[in-house]
Amino acid sequence: MCEQVEERIRRTAVDVLVEVDSLWSSEDREQFLSLVLDGLRSPGRLSHHAAPRNQYIALLRLCLRGDPAPGRPGGLTCLATVLELMDPGSPEAAILSRLADEWQAVRTLPAEFLQAWDLLEEALLSVRLTAEERGRLVMGATLSRLRRLPDHCTTPWSDFLHLVGQNTAPRQVPPWMVYLDKATEWMPQEHRGELRALNRRRAARWELGETFDRRRYDSTWAGPQLSAVHDENLAIRIRPAPFDEDHYTVSHWFHSDARSPHFEGRRDSAVIPFAALQQTVSDVISEVERAEGDRPGRLRLEFVLPLELINLPVESWPLDTEDPHLLLGTAYPAVVIRSLDRLLDERWHRRWRLRWQKLKDEPTSSSWYVSIPDRDPRHHEKVLAGLLDERQVAAVLSEPPERSRQRGCLEIKAALRTGYPVVVWHRTSESTAEFRQALSDLFAGGFADLLSRITRFRQEAAALGSEHDHFGRHLAVLWDDPDRKPL
């Protein structure tokens, strides 16, 4: 793994340098090379090449040859420093600085961490914290020795790599280990246990187990303190009872960013008939609001449904069954559907995570696939081919996915299996040109605040009254975050 990571860093560094606009002229390249050689003070000789890429390959070989002299920066750090000098604020300089941290980390960390490199990167990139919150995490890990992160540190992953290069006092736990351990509190469940165990085993090998445990369970430092207004989620799962036809069980999980990044323990209802579902859901929401509502939390409702119930119009259910006018879809910041089938079938998770990562990386984009109704017998083949486009993260079905509509059922299954985290459809009819235009207007702002726009869209429909057939009354939204799994 070490060799693979180092080769990837070398290739990325060369690719970055080739793309730097301020180094396109031969004069600027010569000045850049001269400044780097001055900074390295390396006895090696730099061979010269006419092609810029070959010149940067030769420069990188010189920069990465052996360890830097005492008191001198590493080769990649020197590249980043010189580029920042010549082109202040250059994004390429920040990338090179992150590569420099990663190069040092891959040559410093114990072998078991290198073997878990991909897991470390994926897990730390899944941690969603603001710059202020990450700063507090770093201050806690370094016992306030490092009070400000450099500008090139923009994610928990880049913070972690930078901390590997920080000095450690004798008989103290390295800051990177403390940072990683604290960050696991915000990771998906499947990563948290493995990385905590990996960290603890290494501390024991270094005979720092007791010191490590004191840092881990230090009650005076609770990690990042969130802002007053924070996100909360109530996941409500409805699934058929195994031995009672037309009967169901309702389970729920609660999550608050003020306490943890993960859903808390499940609570189940008794087996109930279909007619009692709305009342049971209303009771669950009331129970959670009484227990958890005395905080400035934005509560999102997530209905976890099997495919046979995926078109259940939960956003149109009343908040209180005694007052049918206040609907869930207008009373809460977001009411969405999640797929129980995909949560339970890990074969579908890789594509799901890839598309979700693309959505997070490009939140302002509006990349979506639209299935248009037609009578072509090859309709499903065409839809499947369109869904396989890796550039898309949202899908619009041609019709509702209900038992009487085969195309809608096939399309929702295909969208889930090909990893789409966002799927929308009209609950009662085929997708029309007018409906698709309304969706185009909603998606035009990207995904960053799409759920808020959808809630406002539903509120507009409610304000017009039931006599107006506004699309907001019939809009179903599946929004499925693989980083939070209510299981």
C-alpha positions in Angstrom: 0.0 0.0 0.0 2.9 2.4 0.8 4.3 2.1 -2.7 0.8 2.6 -4.3 0.2 5.7 -2.3 3.6 7.2 -3.0 3.2 6.5 -6.7 -0.2 8.2 -6.7 1.3 11.2 -4.9 4.1 11.5 -7.5 1.7 11.3 -10.4 -0.7 13.8 -8.8 2.1 16.3 -8.1 3.3 16.2 -11.7 -0.3 16.5 -13.0 -0.8 19.6 -10.7 2.4 21.3 -11.9 1.6 20.8 -15.5 -1.7 22.6 -15.1 -0.4 25.6 -13.3 -1.2 28.6 -15.5 1.6 30.8 -14.1 4.3 28.3 -15.2 3.4 28.0 -18.8 6.2 30.3 -20.1 9.7 28.9 -20.2 11.0 32.0 -18.2 8.6 31.4 -15.4 9.4 27.7 -15.3 13.2 28.5 -15.1 12.6 30.9 -12.2 10.4 28.3 -10.5 13.1 25.6 -10.9 15.8 27.9 -9.6 13.9 28.9 -6.5 13.1 25.3 -5.7 16.7 24.3 -6.0 17.7 27.1 -3.7 15.1 26.0 -1.2 16.2 22.4 -1.3 20.0 23.0 -1.1 20.3 19.6 -2.6 23.7 18.4 -3.9 21.9 16.5 -6.7 22.0 17.7 -10.3 18.7 18.6 -12.0 18.6 17.3 -15.6 16.9 19.7 -18.1 14.1 18.7 -20.5 12.2 20.6 -23.2 8.8 19.1 -22.4 7.4 20.6 -19.1 6.0 17.3 -17.9 9.3 15.6 -18.2 11.0 18.5 -16.5 8.6 18.3 -13.6 9.2 14.5 -13.3 12.9 15.2 -13.1 12.4 17.9 -10.5 10.1 15.7 -8.4 12.7 12.9 -8.4 15.2 15.3 -7.0 12.7 16.7 -4.4 11.8 13.2 -3.1 15.3 11.8 -3.1 16.2 10.8 0.5 15.2 12.7 3.7 15.4 16.5 3.9 18.4 18.0 5.6 17.8 19.0 9.3 15.9 22.3 9.4 15.1 22.2 5.7 11.5 21.6 4.3 10.7 18.4 2.5 10.7 18.5 -1.3 6.9 18.7 -1.8 6.7 21.4 0.8 9.4 23.3 -1.0 7.4 23.0 -4.3 4.3 24.3 -2.6 6.1 27.2 -0.9 7.8 28.4 -4.1 4.5 28.1 -6.0 2.7 30.2 -3.4 5.5 32.8 -3.6 5.2 33.1 -7.3 1.4 32.7 -7.5 -0.2 33.8 -4.1 -3.4 32.0 -3.4 -2.8 29.4 -6.0 -5.1 26.3 -5.5 -2.3 24.2 -6.9 0.0 25.3 -4.0 -2.7 24.1 -1.5 -2.9 20.7 -3.3 0.9 20.3 -3.2 0.9 21.2 0.5 -1.7 18.4 1.2 0.4 16.0 -0.9 3.4 16.9 1.2 1.6 16.1 4.4 0.4 12.8 2.9 3.9 11.9 1.7 5.3 12.5 5.2 2.4 10.6 6.8 2.8 7.5 4.6 6.5 7.4 5.5 5.8 8.0 9.2 2.8 6.1 10.3 3.0 2.4 11.5 2.4 -0.3 9.0 -1.1 -1.2 10.1 -2.3 2.3 9.4 -0.8 2.1 5.9 -2.7 -1.1 5.3 -5.9 0.7 6.4 -5.1 3.8 4.3 -8.2 3.7 2.1 -10.4 3.1 5.2 -8.8 6.0 7.0 -9.4 8.4 4.0 -13.0 7.3 3.5 -13.9 7.5 7.2 -12.3 10.9 7.8 -13.8 12.4 4.7 -17.2 11.3 5.9 -16.8 13.4 9.0 -18.8 16.6 8.4 -17.6 19.4 10.6 -17.2 23.2 10.1 -13.8 24.8 10.1 -14.5 26.1 13.6 -15.4 22.7 14.9 -12.3 21.1 13.3 -10.2 23.8 14.8 -11.5 22.9 18.3 -10.8 19.2 17.5 -7.2 20.1 16.6 -6.7 22.2 19.7 -7.9 19.4 21.9 -5.7 16.8 20.2 -2.6 19.0 20.4 -3.4 20.3 24.0 -3.7 23.8 22.4 -0.1 23.8 21.0 -1.5 24.2 17.5 -4.2 26.9 17.6 -4.7 27.4 13.9 -4.7 25.1 11.0 -2.8 26.1 7.8 -5.0 27.2 5.0 -4.5 24.0 2.9 -6.2 21.9 5.6 -9.8 21.8 4.6 -11.2 18.5 5.7 -10.7 16.1 8.7 -8.6 13.9 6.4 -6.1 16.8 5.6 -6.1 17.8 9.3 -5.1 14.3 10.3 -2.3 14.1 7.7 -1.0 17.5 8.8 -1.0 16.4 12.5 1.2 13.4 11.6 4.0 15.8 11.1 3.5 17.6 14.4 6.0 16.9 17.3 5.0 14.8 20.2 6.2 15.2 23.8 8.0 12.3 25.4 5.6 9.6 26.7 2.6 11.4 25.2 0.1 10.1 22.7 0.7 11.6 19.3 -1.8 14.3 18.3 -2.8 12.5 15.2 -3.9 9.5 17.3 -6.0 11.6 19.6 -7.5 13.5 16.6 -8.4 10.2 14.9 -9.9 8.7 18.0 -12.1 11.8 18.7 -13.1 12.0 15.0 -14.5 8.4 15.2 -17.4 9.8 17.2 -18.6 11.4 14.0 -18.0 8.5 11.6 -20.4 5.9 10.3 -20.8 2.9 12.6 -19.0 0.5 10.3 -15.8 2.5 10.4 -15.9 3.7 14.0 -15.2 0.4 15.8 -12.5 -0.7 13.5 -10.5 2.5 13.7 -10.9 2.8 17.5 -9.5 -0.7 17.9 -6.7 0.0 15.5 -5.7 3.1 17.4 -5.9 1.4 20.8 -3.8 -1.6 19.7 -1.0 0.8 18.5 -1.1 2.8 21.8 -0.7 -0.5 23.7 2.3 -1.5 21.5 3.9 1.8 22.3 3.1 1.2 26.0 0.9 4.3 26.0 -2.4 2.4 26.7 -3.2 4.1 30.0 -2.3 7.6 28.7 -4.3 6.9 25.6 -7.4 5.8 27.6 -7.2 9.0 29.7 -7.2 11.1 26.6 -10.0 9.0 25.1 -12.3 9.3 28.1 -11.3 12.8 29.2 -14.7 14.2 30.2 -13.3 17.8 30.3 -13.0 17.8 26.5 -16.2 16.8 24.7 -14.9 17.5 21.2 -16.4 20.0 18.8 -19.2 22.2 20.3 -21.9 22.8 17.7 -23.7 26.0 17.0 -27.0 26.6 18.8 -29.1 25.7 15.8 -28.3 22.1 14.7 -29.7 19.3 12.6 -31.8 16.4 14.0 -33.4 13.4 12.3 -36.2 11.1 13.1 -36.1 7.9 11.1 -39.4 6.0 11.0 -39.4 2.5 9.5 -42.6 0.9 8.4 -42.4 -2.8 7.4 -44.9 -5.6 7.0 -45.3 -7.9 10.0 -43.9 -11.3 9.1 -47.0 -13.4 9.9 -49.9 -11.0 9.8 -51.2 -10.0 6.4 -52.0 -6.3 6.1 -50.4 -5.6 9.5 -47.2 -3.6 10.1 -44.6 -2.7 12.6 -43.3 0.8 13.1 -39.8 1.4 14.5 -38.0 4.7 15.0 -34.5 6.1 15.7 -33.6 9.6 16.7 -30.4 11.5 15.9 -29.2 14.9 17.0 -25.9 16.6 15.9 -25.8 18.1 19.4 -25.1 14.6 20.8 -23.7 12.3 18.1 -23.5 11.9 14.4 -25.3 8.5 14.6 -28.8 7.3 15.1 -29.6 6.2 18.7 -31.3 3.0 19.8 -34.3 1.7 18.0 -37.8 1.6 19.5 -40.6 -0.6 18.1 -44.4 -0.5 18.1 -46.7 -3.4 18.4 -48.1 -5.1 15.3 -50.8 -2.8 13.9 -53.2 -2.8 11.0 -52.7 -0.5 8.0 -55.5 1.8 9.1 -53.6 2.6 12.3 -50.3 3.7 10.6 -51.1 7.4 10.5 -52.1 7.5 14.1 -49.0 5.5 15.2 -46.7 7.7 13.3 -48.3 10.8 14.8 -47.8 9.3 18.3 -44.2 8.6 17.5 -43.5 12.1 16.4 -45.3 13.5 19.5 -43.3 11.3 21.8 -40.0 12.5 20.2 -41.0 16.1 20.3 -41.9 15.9 24.0 -38.6 14.2 24.9 -36.3 16.0 22.5 -38.0 19.1 21.3 -36.7 21.7 23.9 -33.7 22.5 21.7 -33.2 24.7 18.6 -32.9 21.7 16.3 -34.1 21.4 12.7 -35.9 18.1 12.7 -36.0 16.1 9.5 -38.4 13.2 9.1 -37.1 10.2 7.2 -39.5 7.3 6.4 -37.7 4.0 5.8 -40.0 2.0 3.6 -39.8 -1.3 1.7 -40.4 -1.2 -2.0 -44.0 -2.3 -1.7 -44.7 0.8 0.4 -42.3 3.2 -1.3 -45.2 5.3 -2.7 -46.9 5.7 0.6 -47.8 9.5 0.7 -46.3 10.1 4.1 -45.6 13.8 3.5 -49.4 14.3 3.2 -50.2 12.6 6.5 -51.3 15.0 9.3 -49.0 16.0 12.1 -52.0 15.5 14.4 -54.8 13.2 13.3 -57.3 15.5 15.1 -56.3 18.4 12.8 -56.0 17.1 9.1 -54.9 20.5 7.8 -51.3 20.6 9.2 -49.4 18.1 7.1 -46.0 16.6 7.8 -44.6 17.8 4.5 -45.3 21.4 5.4 -44.7 21.3 9.1 -41.0 20.1 9.1 -37.9 21.3 7.3 -37.8 18.1 5.3 -39.9 14.9 4.9 -38.2 12.3 2.7 -38.3 8.6 1.9 -35.5 6.1 2.4 -35.2 2.6 0.9 -35.3 -0.2 3.4 -34.4 -2.7 0.7 -31.1 -0.9 -0.1 -30.2 -0.4 3.5 -30.4 -4.2 4.0 -28.7 -5.3 0.8 -25.0 -4.4 0.9 -24.5 -5.4 -2.7 -26.0 -2.0 -3.6 -23.9 0.1 -1.3 -20.8 0.7 -3.3 -22.6 2.5 -6.2 -24.8 4.3 -3.6 -21.7 5.7 -1.8 -20.0 6.8 -5.0 -23.0 8.8 -6.2 -23.5 10.3 -2.7 -19.9 11.3 -2.6 -20.3 13.0 -6.0 -23.4 14.8 -4.6 -21.4 16.1 -1.6 -18.4 17.1 -3.8 -20.6 19.0 -6.2 -23.5 20.3 -4.1 -24.2 23.2 -6.5 -24.6 21.0 -9.6 -28.0 19.8 -10.8 -27.0 16.5 -12.5 -30.2 14.4 -12.9 -31.6 11.8 -15.1 -35.2 12.0 -16.4 -37.3 9.0 -17.5 -40.0 10.2 -20.0 -43.1 8.0 -20.4 -43.4 6.1 -23.6 -44.9 2.9 -24.9 -41.6 1.6 -26.4 -41.2 -2.1 -25.4 -37.5 -1.3 -24.9 -38.3 1.4 -22.4 -36.7 -0.3 -19.5 -33.5 -1.0 -21.4 -33.2 2.6 -22.4 -33.9 3.8 -18.8 -31.3 1.4 -17.4 -28.7 2.6 -19.9 -29.4 6.2 -18.9 -29.2 5.4 -15.2 -25.8 3.9 -15.6 -24.4 7.4 -16.4 -22.0 8.0 -13.5 -22.4 11.8 -13.8 -25.9 11.7 -12.5 -26.9 11.7 -8.8 -30.7 12.2 -9.0 -33.4 10.4 -11.0 -36.9 11.3 -12.0 -39.3 8.3 -12.6 -41.7 8.3 -15.5 -44.6 7.1 -13.2 -45.3 6.2 -9.6 -43.6 3.0 -8.3 -46.8 1.2 -7.3 -48.1 -2.3 -7.9 -50.3 -1.4 -10.8 -47.6 0.4 -12.7 -44.8 -2.0 -13.8 -42.5 0.6 -15.4 -42.4 2.7 -12.2 -41.6 -0.4 -10.1 -38.8 -1.4 -12.5 -37.4 2.1 -12.6 -37.2 2.6 -8.8 -35.4 -0.8 -8.4 -33.0 0.1 -11.2 -32.3 3.6 -9.6 -31.6 2.1 -6.2 -29.4 -0.7 -7.6 -27.4 1.8 -9.6 -26.8 3.9 -6.5 -29.0 7.0 -6.9 -29.3 8.7 -3.5 -32.0 11.1 -4.8 -35.1 9.9 -6.6 -38.3 11.9 -7.3 -41.7 11.1 -8.9 -45.3 12.2 -9.2 -47.3 10.1 -6.7 -50.5 9.7 -8.7 -49.8 10.0 -12.4 -47.2 9.8 -15.2 -44.5 12.5 -15.4 -45.8 15.2 -17.7 -43.9 18.0 -19.4 -45.3 20.5 -16.9 -44.2 18.3 -13.9 -40.7 18.0 -15.4 -40.5 21.7 -15.8 -41.5 22.3 -12.2 -38.7 19.8 -11.2 -36.2 21.6 -13.5 -36.9 24.8 -11.6 -36.4 23.0 -8.2 -33.2 21.3 -9.3 -31.8 24.5 -10.9 -30.3 25.6 -7.5 -28.4 22.4 -7.1 -28.6 20.0 -4.2 -27.2 22.1 -1.3 -30.6 23.3 -0.2 -32.8 21.2 -2.4 -34.8 19.8 0.5 -35.6 23.3 1.8 -36.8 24.4 -1.7 -39.0 21.2 -1.8 -40.6 22.1 1.6 -41.4 25.6 0.4 -42.8 24.1 -2.8 -45.1 21.9 -0.7 -46.1 24.9 1.5 -47.0 26.8 -1.6 -49.3 24.0 -2.6 -50.9 23.9 0.8 -51.5 27.7 0.8 -53.4 27.4 -2.5 -55.8 24.8 -1.0 -57.0 21.4 -2.2 -59.0 22.9 -5.1 -55.7 23.7 -6.8 -53.9 20.7 -8.3 -50.4 22.1 -7.4 -47.5 19.6 -8.1 -46.3 20.2 -4.6 -49.2 18.1 -3.4 -48.0 15.0 -5.3 -44.2 15.2 -5.1 -42.4 12.2 -3.6 -38.8 12.6 -2.7 -36.3 9.8 -1.8 -33.2 11.2 -0.2 -30.9 8.5 1.0 -27.7 9.3 3.0 -25.4 6.2 3.2 -23.4 7.8 6.0 -26.4 7.5 8.4 -28.0 4.2 8.5 -31.0 3.5 10.8 -30.5 -0.2 11.4 
